Amino acid sequence: MDLSGPILTFQNLHYCITENQGLCNRKGKKKDILKDVSGIMKPGINAIMGPTGSGKTSLLDVIAGRKNPQGLCSGQVLVDSKVVTSDLRLSSAYVVQDDILMGTLTVRENLAFSVNLRLPPNQYSSQDKELKVSSVIQELGLQDCADTKIGTEFLRGVSGGERKRCSIGMELVTSPSLLFLDEPTTGLDANTANSIITLLQRLSRNGKTIIFSIHQPRFSIFRQFDHLTLMNKGEIIYAGPANQAVGYFDGLGYKCEVFNNPADFFLDIINGEITPVLGSPDRGPGGESSLSQGYQKSLYCKQLMEQLKQMTQAVDPTVKAVRERSRYATAFFYQLRVVCSRTVKNILRNPQTSYAQLILNIIFAVLVGLIYYQIPHTLPEALQNSRIGAFFFLIINMVFGNLSAVELFISERALFIHENSSGYYRTSVYFLSKVFADLIPNRIIPVFLFSSISYYMMGLKPNIEAFLLFALTMSLVSLSAVSLAFLVSASVSSFAMANILIALPFVFMMVFGGFLVNLNSMLRWMSWLKWASIFRYGLEAVTINEMRGQVFTNNYTILTGEMYMMQQGIDYSLWGFWQNEIALLGIMLVCMSLAYVQLLRINRWK
Ligand SMILES: Nc1ncnc2c1ncn2[C@@H]1O[C@H](COP(=O)(O)OP(=O)(O)OP(=O)(O)O)[C@@H](O)[C@H]1O
């Protein structure tokens, strides 16, 4: 059957990795993942099959341009006889194995997100995009769950099959003619798996080249394959029409029983559980490797090499194939708007990240307000144990209350890598959307609420300007702590590591904050640490703001705020106050910039 659509060819692909050894990441020995594999994938259903670790996902990733090009020792991939570079990953459609979707959005919203970012607005109006989403929903049979949320660990959503179909839909919205899928049936029950392959087969009949890796399909799935590539230990042991594979192995002396599933039969051959009948080409001492040698000597391989030779003769190596569209389909500000709006929706639909933060701040503010209710102006209560103690307590809350921010980039790491490498949006857009959509509702608004309640309950300076400066300081303390958490979050991929990395600097900053340890009497060699302490800058700023112009008394003495600050070695001038705010701002900007750099450095290759 001849179908129209792109033809992908790959020739002599040799892919190897160098394994790192030990703690110091010493370069270890090279491991061959793909050993000189060649093939042609035509329009229709192309399955890559093989046992675990045989290299099927690696082959799929290499031909889809998703595997680190540094590992490609030799070989090239062509689409319609044009050389493909790793740019293919930005323009081809790749459905990853673990459906990466935003769980708090509905099926329709997820598809709309993909459409909005991947179709150029100058060619598609909003109406066209809506029609596109509706037609994909129709095509994939998702009408019944179109307005159901995908689901998260806290929210029951659509079924596994619907989720997989939605993942496929995320790619179909761009009308790709070349579609890659990594194990599309893994984790699905037999009927759902069957319906997914039937869907793919239907799509392929409309002029698409569909290539996927699959482990061990049942017969109703296997019989829908047009082309089969069987892999073992990084080598191809059969590549040709799927319905001729049993015959090919029969020719090698492997007999498939009448009721045996061909897919099981092939894996049994590879695993050595079926042996060739007497008088047929024997497997030799190498066992499995003779299967690949057998294939290399076969007519299928000879024909393939002949076809490849003809196809590559016409190739102009200077022409790069996949330059059809620029890196991103949409402009920076358009992307920012779409991604921000999704982030806000996600925050609002995730009560534990949005409302919980607000409620926690209110409860804590009332608690602090009750403990330090209406602090008197009489000595000695007015100072060290009440005002300064309360400030220290407040700053601890501002800093440690932001520990949750470390999960920000970790929890969405897979989603970000997938979307960013599929060309949805720029890294800067994702970063800024997090900054705007997380910082404003989750960090600044709750802090202002917290400050208003605690400030007036504690009876601090009754002056609106002083209150605003107090709230500003609290916000800057909170923002610099969040920025440090962002930096840690963008640098590591596990929560356990992130928790250690964030707790350590926070504890050090607290110790060198000037309240627990007298900074003037500290060992000189450690005193530099105070310059990096969010606690110290925050504490000094709120102290100056509160103490300036205040008079504290007891029966016999009068102490002004300025006298107290002079005793403590605090510079209470206007510049003295603002230098703390600038330092907090500086910590925030440095950490944010480094967090962005870390996001850029995340390894996007598989
Ligand atoms: N980046 C990598 N680093 C180290 N080893 C790798 C890497 N990529 C692939 N491998 C190794 O290459 C071999 C083939 O891996 P691949 O994932 O392609 O197999 P697979 O056939 O898809 O297996 P599975 O069905 O279990 O996914 C495995 O031994 C795997 O450990």
The ligand as an SDF file (V2000), in Angstrom:
LIG
                    3D

 31 33  0  0  0  0  0  0  0  0999 V2000
   21.9780    8.5360   28.4230 N   0  0  0  0  0  0  0  0  0  0  0  0
   22.2830    7.2780   28.7280 C   0  0  0  0  0  0  0  0  0  0  0  0
   23.1700    7.0200   29.7120 N   0  0  0  0  0  0  0  0  0  0  0  0
   23.5000    5.7450   30.0300 C   0  0  0  0  0  0  0  0  0  0  0  0
   22.9850    4.6610   29.4300 N   0  0  0  0  0  0  0  0  0  0  0  0
   22.0910    4.8630   28.4620 C   0  0  0  0  0  0  0  0  0  0  0  0
   21.6900    6.1690   28.0500 C   0  0  0  0  0  0  0  0  0  0  0  0
   20.7830    6.0510   27.0750 N   0  0  0  0  0  0  0  0  0  0  0  0
   20.6300    4.7310   26.8730 C   0  0  0  0  0  0  0  0  0  0  0  0
   21.4120    4.0100   27.7050 N   0  0  0  0  0  0  0  0  0  0  0  0
   21.5490    2.5540   27.7670 C   0  0  0  0  0  0  0  0  0  0  0  0
   21.3650    2.0640   26.4710 O   0  0  0  0  0  0  0  0  0  0  0  0
   20.6400    0.8770   26.4610 C   0  0  0  0  0  0  0  0  0  0  0  0
   19.4110    1.0120   25.5920 C   0  0  0  0  0  0  0  0  0  0  0  0
   18.5270    1.9020   26.2070 O   0  0  0  0  0  0  0  0  0  0  0  0
   17.0820    2.2170   25.6440 P   0  0  0  0  0  0  0  0  0  0  0  0
   16.3840    3.0810   26.6150 O   0  0  0  0  0  0  0  0  0  0  0  0
   17.1960    2.6990   24.2740 O   0  0  0  0  0  0  0  0  0  0  0  0
   16.4430    0.7630   25.6430 O   0  0  0  0  0  0  0  0  0  0  0  0
   14.9710    0.3390   25.3850 P   0  0  0  0  0  0  0  0  0  0  0  0
   15.0330   -0.7710   24.4390 O   0  0  0  0  0  0  0  0  0  0  0  0
   14.1260    1.4860   24.9950 O   0  0  0  0  0  0  0  0  0  0  0  0
   14.5600   -0.2100   26.8120 O   0  0  0  0  0  0  0  0  0  0  0  0
   13.1960   -0.0140   27.6410 P   0  0  0  0  0  0  0  0  0  0  0  0
   12.1670   -0.8390   26.9490 O   0  0  0  0  0  0  0  0  0  0  0  0
   13.5410   -0.5840   28.9810 O   0  0  0  0  0  0  0  0  0  0  0  0
   12.9020    1.4430   27.6440 O   0  0  0  0  0  0  0  0  0  0  0  0
   20.3160    0.5630   27.9010 C   0  0  0  0  0  0  0  0  0  0  0  0
   21.2480   -0.3610   28.3960 O   0  0  0  0  0  0  0  0  0  0  0  0
   20.4620    1.8930   28.5800 C   0  0  0  0  0  0  0  0  0  0  0  0
   20.8400    1.7210   29.9050 O   0  0  0  0  0  0  0  0  0  0  0  0
  1  2  1  0
  2  3  1  0
  2  7  2  0
  3  4  2  0
  4  5  1  0
  5  6  2  0
  6  7  1  0
  6 10  1  0
  7  8  1  0
  8  9  2  0
  9 10  1  0
 10 11  1  0
 11 12  1  0
 11 30  1  0
 12 13  1  0
 13 14  1  0
 13 28  1  0
 14 15  1  0
 15 16  1  0
 16 17  2  0
 16 18  1  0
 16 19  1  0
 19 20  1  0
 20 21  2  0
 20 22  1  0
 20 23  1  0
 23 24  1  0
 24 25  2  0
 24 26  1  0
 24 27  1  0
 28 29  1  0
 28 30  1  0
 30 31  1  0
M  END
$$$$
